Amino acid sequence: MNEFFKAVINAEFGYSVLRVTTPILFATLGALISDKAGVMNIALEGIMLVSALAGVVFSAWTGSAGMGLLAAIAAGALVGLALAYCALNLKTDIILSGVAINLMASGGTVFLLYLVAGDKGISSSLHSKILPKLDIPGLSAIPGLGTIFSGQNVLTYVAFLSVIAIAIFLYRTPMGLRIRAVGENPNAADSVGISVKRTRYLAIVLSGVLAGMGGAYMSMGYVSWFSKNMTAGRGFIALAAEAMGGATPLGSVLTSLLFGFFDALSNTLQLLKIPSEFVNMIPYAATVVGLVTYTIRKTSRERALLARGVSAEAAKGKGA
Amino acid sequence: MNSRRRILEVMRTVLAIAIALGLALVAVFFVSKNPGEALSYFLIGPVNSVRHVGNVIELMIPLVFTGLSVAVMFSAKQFNLGSEGGFFIGAITASAIAIKLGLPPIFHPIVAIGAGGLAGMIFCGIPGILKVKWGSSELVSSLMFNYIALFFGLWLINYFLRDVNAGAMVSYSFSKSALLPKLFAGTRVSVGFIAAVAFVVLSVLLMFRTRWGYQIRVTGVNGNFARYSGIGTGRVVIYSQLIGGLLAGIGGSIETLGMYTRFSWQSLPGYGMDGVIVAILARNNPLYVPVAAFFLAYLRIGADLMSRYSDVPNELVALIQGVMIILIAASSFLSKYRHRLVYEEATRLEAIPGGGLK
């Protein structure tokens, strides 16, 4: 037990929580923005994977990490566009579209990796670049806090700043209002002249851009290579994080940090004498426990409201 | 559905498959230095020898089980992706019984498969129960449970059943009495093939000839209608997931005891996700599951042969699968023709005095 606390209560652990939260946070924000438009984007997992590969390949070709990042973002937007086309034009069920995109991403990235790097597992033969870490002047000098907050990857700062940007976008701009209106009641939005289809296209593509940055972070920050199925369910964990966060930007950060904490815990506990299988299980088990706890609380709140005579329709929020 | 509309549905499926294959062929031409040779391995390889046909049938067996599993669960409109974990946990349970228990030949595999089925059933039932009781998304929870199943299963194998003298991360050998006998000489096709056929028949009977099956289908098509007509939809959702899990668990057990002599998987084998593809190709109809499973198995074996003997990686199949799923599930794909057929049907019925619909 003593060893456990020694491993967890120190500044390095805080640093690693932020480090592993970053991809989950990007994906959670992606889930948030599409959910606000009334679309459940389960393709986040596949989008991250495609972007992670795009980042590695383009940064190796151009020799520039920035170009790699741009390519990853473009790839995320393109896959988002494909998802939107399937769901909104071809009218394929959004969940099945997502399943299809995830399957294609999982096999397709290996296919492309083999063509580009001559290996089906890892991109180590490519000389890909990594995105820089930022030392924050002043902050880095403070002991403890400096260790936690300074020297993170540039995308980690982008992720946390995105939360503020997205909160402003969703709640303070006309476009954000339109997205929320379409998500709340597409018919009402349509009746006042908002194009539901165009708004959802925008939301899904933005969701792809965010997941794309998460993917870029995975292969050009978290580690410096692409490996087969490296996202390991983070796109799905993000869906749970978004639902648990009550579909708000602030809630999304808190739940992402919570899952990031368990992810970091599982990395740290590898060093202790606990069977590695249980340690590896931690992030997923934490997600299920979190999701179920959240929904239990939500249903009991709804039942309490019902008991006080509030109509069923008013009490019933959106499903998680 | 009248016969013309059924023909249209078949046409839609065939056209979707043709488009997907067409795209794959284009990809092969881009990628390969010798596309003709690569394509001949891909398209004809699976039938050019008895062994390859055997490979297709071997692969078809687990795909039939997970296809049935997903078809039953999706019929209740539950996007439970737990077939993957259910298959894995079923395989682990069957392995444990095949190693630890000493039973007479015929009983041993039956007990092992039954226990594997039960394990899969409990596994897929949990996301269903969580959904019905508290509305927790079955999609997210089942995906997380798949990872939990993987690590829990590996722990069981590595700590209790691992043969340290084997040189690799594998379990002890299964008792001879637990192995499923082979059906055809020269292939690895086991009596599991007969079980697969039997479960297809059972699933068809369940879905179309019993009250349970009817309730599952009504709940899936229109939950509100089902509720108003007195069907306890919560219960229906739960038992549909239990049945789906049972099928996945049995599939995992049969795959293990029919194809292997030790448990050796170190990651999820992916048959559950393949089951989703099979179920979509089969439109969640158990009767079409074997056809879809055969088709997918053929594609996979073809792709494997192609990647072994040419320069095109077998992950090409991922492209084909994705395009097929999207087009087949796309309700606006060929929708003009469907609208026209529905319209013609309606006007024909109107022309009959008294409306024709009774």
Interface residues (C-beta under 8 A of the other chain):
Chain A: I42 C86 N89 L90 K91 T92 D93 I95 L96 S97 V99 A100 I101 L103 M104 S106 G107 G108 V110 F111 Y114 L115 K120 G233 F236 I237 L239 A240 A243 P275 E277 F278 N280 M281 Y284 A285 T287 V288 L291 V292 T295 I296 K298 T299 G319 A320
Chain B: V31 F79 L81 L130 K133 W134 G135 S136 S137 L139 V140 S141 L143 M144 F145 Y147 I148 F151 F152 L154 W155 N158 Y159 M273 V276 I277 I280 P313 E315 L316 V317 A318 L319 Q321 G322 V323 I325 I326 L327 A329 A330 S331 S332 F333 S335
